[in-house]
Amino acid sequence: MRGTILIVDDERGQREILRTILESEGYDVGTASGGQDALIAVQKAHFDLVVTDLKMPGMDGAELLKQILREKPSTSVVIVTGHGTIDSAVEAIRRGAFDYVSKPLDRERILSVAKRAIEKSRLLAENMQLKEQLFDRQFRPDGIIGSDSRMREVFRVIKKISGSSATALIYGESGTGKELVAKAIHYNSTRGAKPFMAINCAAMPENLLETELFGYEKGAFTGAYARSAGLFEAADGGTIFLDEIADMNFPLQTKLLRVLQEREIRRVGGNASIKVNVRIISATNKDLDVEIKNGRFREDLFYRLNVISFKLPPLRDRKSDIPELAAYFIKRHNAGASAAIKGVTDEAMTLLMNYNWPGNVRQLEAVIERAAVLLDGDYIGAEALPMEIMTRLELSKFAFDLPDEGISFEEFEREILMKAMTKAGGVLGKAADLLGMSYRTLQYRLNKFGIEKETFSAPKGATNKPKGITQDTA
């Protein structure tokens, strides 16, 4: 294959002209009718080159260029420009486009530019791959997966700060991998041979959190029958990771501030000061500026913790990493369960890419693990995914009202299937379209709940087979 090219133009005729020219030279060519569709295509598959019209409704060529450079920096972009927009095309080159071609399209010019653009793209990809391999060996621990530009920035920060003992603050939603990143910083630093201690401040009762951190003396409270060291002493010479730091109570924040200032602790019930040499990495899913304004977090502690800070992107903002993450979780499951799952079907991957992932990478891991356990075949299909991911359904389509007393998810799923089948008059193909799932997946779900299609009356002349396929190949 000479190369993969995506053509983006809102005019079908222009797309077909470019497709014909490029396919005649052996290129593998895909098309998109707009910038948003092109961005989705680029996230799902690799293209050496994107050829995009400059002027398009919605996301134009300039914005698409910006997004591609951020998401897929090794992909070359060529701008197609009409009369009167040459200046804009030149500006696009200044902003990172490889070159531009003018309308009316000239075959030789297009082929020449495409060849050079793909050569550059492949050279960049090889260079980036070598750098990634080098980085993998040095700074990326097991479990941190991502090629998205936002994750590459996170890796760069890890590399920069691992050589120091500076206090770090990691922002990020739950499930984004904050502890994994903290471990990466620790194990790639000069403290890597020393202990790494982690604690979730939100999961620990206030009275126990202090004793866990600082330890206690014999007789400090009922049940304290002997002296006990805390995590700060246990982590001496190493790193302590304080997850969900914003949930630490105010008095304990004051004691933590003293540790940062004096580099010493006092056990609960004791008076002696104990010197500790510990790097503190903290993390939170809250906005500490808001917490400070509302009087829930000490401003002076914030400045001590915020020497170096960065944010982990949520999974919904780096969906191009989902295929790689899914493959990693499948590989790990295969190793642990002696399984041989080969991957994810195209339909299931489309559903995974379309989902918003409120639980982030942790939720994706759970979904893949669940599907792998329930799987009978070699590939994870849509039928193995949870209902909330499997369907793109909006509840408003069926005017579904959630009862005050609540409803189990199984009851909800059955209700939605019944409403879809009723609305479709028992026509499986139409019901599948309403639910945004495949014909085969709908059959699987109906069988799961024992729902018989014959109980629904089909409109006159309707067929239960989806258009364009037979019952055997559905």
Buried (B, 14 or more C-beta within 10 A) or exposed (E): EEBBBBBBBBEEEBBEBBBEBBEEBEBBBBBBBBBBBBBBBBBBEEBBBBBBBBBBEEBBBBBBBBBBBEBBBBBBBBBBBBEEBEEBBBBBBEEBBBBBBBEEEEEEEBBEBBBBBBEBBBEBBEEBEEEBEEBEEEBBBEBBBBBBBBBBEBBEBBBEBBEBBBBBBBBBBBBBBBBBBBBBBBBBBEBBEBBBBBBBBBEBEEEEBBBBBBBBBEEBEEEBEEBBBBBBBBBBEBBBBBBBBBBBEEEBBEBBBBBBEEEEBBBBBBEEEBEBEBBBBBBBBBEBEEBBEEEBBBEEBBEBBEBBBBBBBBBEEBBBBBBEBBBBBBEBBBEEEEEEBEBBBEBBBBBBBEBEBEBBBBBBBBBBBBBBEEBEEEBBBBBBBBBBBBBEBEEEEBEBEEEEEEEEEEEBBBEBBBBBBBBBBBBBBBBBBBBBBBBBBBBBBBEEEEBEBEEBEBEEEBEBBBEEEEEEEB
